[in-house]
């Protein structure tokens, strides 16, 4: 997941912003990401994508 791509269309949040929130702010849940970036807080359509990023990066 190295290319920059939009994850949350509603709030225009990109994957690199979510990765940064995980690595620099210690976000560990979809709710944490929502609080930090706004992703997943409107329609919820990106929640699965956010969880995939968390699964990949939160343990590192």
DABELDA-V447131 format. One record per residue. N is the residue number from 0. PSI is psi as a letter, one per 40 degrees, with the letter a starting at -180 (NA if undefined). Layout:
{{N PSI} {N PSI}}
This chain:
{{0 f} {1 d} {2 i} {3 h} {4 i} {5 h} {6 d} {7 h} {8 d} {9 d} {10 e} {11 f} {12 h} {13 i} {14 d} {15 d} {16 d} {17 d} {18 d} {19 d} {20 d} {21 d} {22 d} {23 d} {24 e} {25 f} {26 h} {27 e} {28 i} {29 d} {30 d} {31 d} {32 d} {33 d} {34 d} {35 d} {36 e} {37 e} {38 h} {39 e} {40 e} {41 c} {42 d} {43 e} {44 e} {45 e} {46 d} {47 d} {48 d} {49 d} {50 d} {51 d} {52 d} {53 d} {54 d} {55 d} {56 d} {57 d} {58 e} {59 NA}}
